[in-house]
Amino acid sequence: MRRILSLSIVALACLASGARAAEEYPARAVRVIVPFAPGGGTDVVARILAQQLSQRLAQSFVVENRPAGSGIVGADFVAKAQGDGYTLLFAFSSLSSSAKLISHLPYDPIADFAPVALATTSPLVMFLHPSVPAGNLREFIAYAKANPGKLNYGSSGPGSSPHLATELFMSMAGIQMTHIPYKGIAPAITAQLADEVQMSLTPIAVGMPHARAGRLRALASAGLKRSVAIPDVPTIDESGLPGFEVIGWWGMLAPAKTPRTVVNQLNREVRAALEVPGIRRNLIEQGMDPAGGSPEEFGALIRADMDKWGDVGKRLGVKLD
């Protein structure tokens, strides 16, 4: 009886300690892992929210870039981190797009993470280097058909949303280009500016500043309706490939064993940050649609995205292993 009573007291003490830790969260700096290079859409949104969370919670939320393996290295680091809320992942939709196409993925996007909050969504946009003689999507498809294999396209890595989206586009358009992967969409855009790649499907926030400066050409958006941020850019759907749609998402996740109280607190804070007028306006001007919602809704989106792109990749014969 003494032993049972002693163990019960210890267990209750641990529970009380865990509850106090959750109530006091965050008691120190929080690392926010971005699994891509600085300057891309994931990095931009992560830093905007990290600054807001730092202000709201009076602790530093420090963005740390770990660009390698199409985002897999950074995601794996968080999946294996202690579930205490002090190591978080800020992910792009590539987390789910490649999940069913890589047999040796070192983590399970569902079992190894606790979804916190969906931050933003945005259609990808097709950008061309000015050297490509095409003023609209039909002209681009015709040029690519007349020059098979001549064009390169860039992405943030094998299995990333830009990679699979372009594979789907090539299949629907009946063209062939060469894939050049990079450690993030920002390095891919840098390569495109140098004409190392001629085409990319890229988040609005990353590509449009270069398009407005005349260094790239925004050809078409991958949404089913035109983006309010770039109303003059037609959709791929309306330009000759009906039904083509690729919406990227950005969101925060934690290791799977993170206390639910911490997940809920972070969810509330991210949603509140997205309602700050200046933040909301900034994101919308960059072509991002502020999202929010519950952790369960974000988890459902991840599962649906895994199913969609797993089916697309297998149908197109995309090999990632």
N, C-alpha and C positions, 0 to 999 in steps of 0.2 A: 504494500500500500504506500509506504514511504517513497519507494522508487517511482511508482505511478504518479503520486502527487508531485514529486520533484520534477518529473518529465513534463507534467501538465503546466507547472509554474514556468519552466523554461520556454515551453511552446507559447504560453500567453505573453511572456516577456518579449519573445521574438516578434509576435504579431503586433504588440504595442509599439515596438521599435520600428517595424515596417510602416505602421500607420503614421507615426511621428515623422518618419523620413518623407512619406508621401505628402503630409501636410506642410512640411517645410520646403518642399521642392519649389524652385531650385536653390540649393544652398551653396552652389559653386558654379563655375563656368560650365557651359554646355557646348559640346562639339557638334557641329552640323556638317556631316560629310557630304560633299558634292562629288559624285564619281566621274566627273568630266573636267576638262580643262577650264580655266577661268575665261570669262567673257561670253560663254554660251548662254542660252535661255535658262537652263537649270541654275547656273551660277548667278545670273541676274536676279531671278525671283528669290532664290535662297538668301541672298544678301539683303534684299529689301525686307523680307520677313524677319531675318535674324536681327536686323537693326531695331525693328518694332518690338520683337520679343525681349530684346535686351532692355529697352526702355520700360516696357510694361511690367517685367518681372524683376527688374533691378539686379540682374545677373547677366554676364556676358554670354551671348550665343555666338560662338566663333565658327565661321565657315572655313572648312578645310578641304581643299581640292585633292582628290586621289584619282587622277585620270589614267586609267589603264583597262585593257580588256573589255572595251565597249561598255564600261560602267560596272562590270562584274566584280572587279577587285574592290572597289569602294563599297559596293553593296554587301559583299561577303564579309568585309571588315565589320560592318555594322551588325550583320546577322549573327556574328560570333562574339559581339561585345556584350558586356554585362547589361542585363535588362533593368537599369536603374534610372533611365531618362536622361543620362548625361552624355550619351552618344546616339545621335539621330542621323537618319538618312534623308537627304532631300533628293528625290528621284524624278527622273523623266520617264515617259511611257515606255522607253526601251526596256525598263525593268520587266514588264509583262510581255512585250512583243516577241522577245527571243526565248522566253522561258520554256516553251514546249519544243523548241528546235535544237536545244543543246542538251545532249544526254548526260554530260559530265558537269552540269551546273553545280557549283559547290554549296548551294543553298536552295531552299524551297521558297519562292516568292510569297506563298500563302502561309505555310507552317512556321517559317522562321522570322516573320515580321508581324508587328502589330500596326495596322494602318492608323494614322493619326488624323490627317486631314488632307483633302484635295484642295490645293491652293488655286491653281488656274488651269484653264484649257485654252488651246489656240489651234486653228487649222495650220498645217504646214503650207508653205508657199513655194512654188517653183521659181527659182532664180536662174538666169542664164548669164554667162559672160558675154560682154558686148561683141566678142569675136564671132559669135554664132549668128548667122544671118537669118534671124526669125523674129518677126514682130508679134506673133500670136502663137497659140498652141498648135493650130493646124499646120502652120508653116514650119514649126519646130519638128513636128512628127514627120512631115514630108522630108525635111533636111536629114533627119536621123535615119530614115529609111533609105535615102539615097547615099548615105555614108555609114554603112553598118560597121560598128566597132571603132569608128573614128573618135567618138566623143567619150569623155570620162565623166563620171558623176561621183561626188563626194558624199560621205556620211560620217556620223559620229561613231562608226564601228560596225562590224558584222552583227546582224540581228537587231540593230537599233531601229527605231521607228523610221528615220529617213532612209535607211537601207531597204527595209521591207516595203515601205511605201513606193520607192522607186522601182523595185522589182515588180510590184503589182502594176505600176504605171506602164512599164515596158511591156508586160504581158498583154495588157488591155490595148496598148497602142500598136503592138506588133513591131517593136524596135529593139535594138540591142546596143547597150553601152557598157563600158568597163567600170567596175566598181573600185574606187580608191578609198579605203577606210582611214579614219583619223582618230585621235584620242579625245574627240569632242567636236561639236559642230563649229565652234570658233576656229580651231585650226583648219577645219574643212573649208570654211569661208575664206580664210587667209590664202589657202591654196587656190581657191576659185578666183580670187582677185588677181593672183599671179598667172591665171590661165592654165594651171596644172590640171584642174577639172573645169568642165564647162557648164555643168548643170548640178543643181542641188535642190532637194526638197527640205526646206529650212524653216524654223520658227520665224514669224514676222519680226519679232524684236531683234533678231540677230541679222537678218538680211536686209531689212528695209532701209536702215541708215545708209548702206552702200548703194542701194537702188536710188535713193533720193539724191545721192551725190553723183549719180551717173556711172558708177563703177560696176554695177550689176543691173540686170533688167528683171523686174518682177513680172513674170509672164502670166501666172494663174494661181489661184488659191485652191487648196484641197478641201475646203468646206463646201457643203451643199448650197449655202447661200453666201453672198459676199460679206466680207468682214467690214464692220463699221469703221475700223482703223484704216482700211485701204479700199474704199468703195469703188474706186476706178479700176481695180484689178478684178477681172472676171474669174469665175470658178472653172476648174477643170471640167466639172460636170456640164456646165453650160457651153463649154468650148469644144465639145466633141466626144467626151468620154462620159456618158451618162452613168450616174451612180458612184463615180469615184469620190471617195471621202476618206481623209486621214486627219483625225483630230489628235494633236499631242496633248498630254497632260503633265502636270508637275505637282508633286505632293510630298508630304512628310510622313515618314514611317519610323518606328522604333523597333528594337529587338523584341522578339515574341514574348518574353517573360516580363516585360515592363509592366509595373502595376497599373491596373485599370484607372485608378485615381489620377495617375500622372498622365496617361493617355487622354483622359477626359479633360484634364486641365489644359494640356497643350492644344487640344482640339478647340476649346473655348477661346484660347488666346490667339490662335491662328485665324479663326473666324472673325474675332473682334478686330484684328489687325487689317484684315481684308475689307472691313467696313470703314476704315479711316479714309475720309474723303480724298486726301492727297495721294495716299497709296492706291486707292481704287482708280483714281483718275490717271495716275502714272501707268498702271498696268494696262488699262483700257487703251491709252494712247499708244502703247507698244503692241497692241493687237492681242493682248491677253484678256480672257474673260474670267474675272474673279469668281471662284467657285464656293468652297466651304462644304457644308453638309456634315453628316456624322461619320465616325470611323467605319461603321458598317456599310454605308453607301460607298465609301472609297474602296473598301475591300471588294464589294460587288463589282465595281468598275474594273479593278485589277483582274479579277477572275474572268470577266467578260472579254477583256482585251487579250488575255492569254488564249482563250478559246478562239477568238477571231483570227489572230495572227498566227496561231499554231496551225489552224486550218489553211490559211492563205499560204504560209510557208511550205507546208507539205504538198499542197496542190501545185505550187510553182516549182517544187523540187529544190528549194533553197537548202544548201548544206552549210551548217555552222560548226560541226565537230571537226 
